[in-house]
Amino acid sequence: MNLPRRILGATLGGAAVLAVAIACGRQRSAGPDWVASAPAGSVVALSGKAGWLLEQRSFQAYLANFPYADQTLDLFLKKARINPHLESGRINFYVMNFSAAGAPPDFLIQLGGFRDQRAVQMAIADAFPAEGSLPVRKKELPVYVILDVNQYHIRAVADPAGRIWLGDLRSLAKLDAGAFPPRHPVPEAAAWINASAPFQGFIQTRIILDGLSGNVPPELARNLPQGIDALAWSVTPGQPGKNGLHRFELAITGSPEGVVQVAPWVQRFVAAASTLQGGQPGQAPEILQERKRIGLRCQLTGEQINQALGRLSQPALADLVHRP
């Protein structure tokens, strides 16, 4: 299996978890900042509370699919003396593309929402050598050298809002294109998820399935809903232990025709989740549907989540829904 297929398997597995849930009991006017600030070219993204996310084995394994991503984040946190377990911010990981030729995809890492973003910027200036500036949206952002390996030139920049961006210079240059417009399918979907959930993500599904159909594992192509533009999801861990319930949210956007087509898929997913309750007094799954958006919210145990993912041929993600 080539690199994009492996990455897609892990990513869409995480997305399918969403397919098990969303905070769609009520509408929200705006999505989380990490989505609002996402580079417009982002195809897939994951986000998590810094300390919590770095404890997840699945996230560490996910980063290993991208050259120097794990090394970049680890080196940055250590040299800048940032203890993620003492911070309130998030680590957000954006995949910028998937190559049909099997080349490693571009990525960006964002550190946002920290209590004192200015202190983080000052720590960068103290820990890493400066190297000119990067033009982004008519502003010149200072550039700091993180790592140079072969053709990769990993750098750090801070945007005007104080968010820290890490990535190869080629990826950082894509910040100049700006973020998603407000009516884009990704922020429209993200407006229906829990903005404070420890683990979140989004996928531009249409881009992946339409543009890289030859690289999508057959089981994913069979089980993912067709005719949609994007989906966003969130996972909020509940009580630890085998029978602990966790909150899952999912929102899907598309054309009116696409939403109609995906509604039965969502209903089947809810039905499958309901049959796995096993006597657990969890909250009944809920579905909310609009003309261009559909979402669901439910509570399941970690074991039930893995069973539901198995119905979708997705890998188990128990370590992302269990809290020690």
C-alpha positions, 0 to 999 in steps of 0.5 A: 500500500503506498503512502497516501493509501495508508494515510487515508486509511488512518485519516478516514478512520478518524473521520468515520468515528465522526460518522458516529457523532456530532453536536447537532442538537442545536446550530452554532453560528461559528466553528472552532478557530483552528478550522476558521484559520485553516489554510484554504488548501487543507484536505484533511486536518486533525486537532486536539488539546495539546497535552491530551493529544500528545498522549495518544498513540494513534496521533504519534503513529499518524505523524510518522506517515509524514516526513519529519512531522513528529521530529519537528513538533518534538524539537520545537516544544523542547527547544522553546521549552513549552510544556504542552501539559501545562498549556490550554492551547491546541495542536492542529495538524493540516494535510495540504495534499495527497500525491497520486504518484505516492510522494509524501504529502505536505503538512502544516502544524499550528499551535493556537489558543495558548494562554500567552501566545506572545510568550510563545513567540518570544520563546521561539525568537530565543530558541531558534535562529531568525531567517528573513521573512515570509510574505503572507497576506500582504504582511512580512512574517519573521521566519525561524529555522527549525530543521534542515534535512535533505530537501526539507526546510522546516521553519516556524512563523507566527501569524498576526493573531499569534498562532504559530505555524510549523512546516516546510517553506513550501507548505508555509507559503500556502498560508498566503492563499488565506483561509476557507471562506465562511460559506465553504463546506468545511467551516459549514460542517465545523459549525455543527461540532463541539468546538471545545472537544479534545479531539476534532477533525475535518475532511474535504471528502469530494476532493479526496474521492474525486481526485484520488480515487485510485489511491483510496483503499477499496473498502473506504470507497465502498463504505464512505458516503458519496456525493458530499463535499466535506465532513467535520467531527469531534470526540469528547471522552467521558468516563474512563473504563470499559463501560464509560460513555464518550460523546461523538459528533459528526456533520456532513455538508454537500449539495441538497441532492448530496445531503438527501443521498447521504441521509440513509447512510447516516441513518444506517450508521445510527441504527448500527450504533444503536444495536451495539448499545448492549444494555448500556443506558446511553443517550439515544442517537440524534440526527439533524438535517438541513438542506445542505447539511446533516449531522448526528450525535450519540454516546458510545463506549470505546468498544462500541466505537471500534465495533462501529468502525469495523462495520465501516472497515476502519481501524480501531481508535480505542486510544483516542476515546479512552482516558487513562 
